[in-house]
């Protein structure tokens, strides 16, 4: 359960960073298309992880975490595009990517534990 709390905390703080980035991209960079995609996927990670905690069954828990993992992969994709297209500077992009990849590792570990647990 401790790992799960780390996941919820990290995904929440990551979502806050994504919201702030969204506002920056829209206001200062006039980039709205990718910004909206990033906002949706980046905030969905934590939303689905939170839903997983209140899942009706182990299968529901695993399904929600899989959705969260897919959203993490999509977020990683959008962040890489923003950095490669130089809309987002490398330093900030790398910091966000690092957080995203850490959440991805936690999700994979949590999913593996849940699947291997024979409860």
Buried (B, 14 or more C-beta within 10 A) or exposed (E): EEEBEBBBEBBBEBBEBBBEBBEBBBEEBEBEEBBBBBBBBBBBBBBBBBBBBEBEEEEEBBBBBBBBBBBBEBBBBBBBBBBEEEBBEEEBBEEBBEBBEBBBEBBEEBBEEBEEEEE
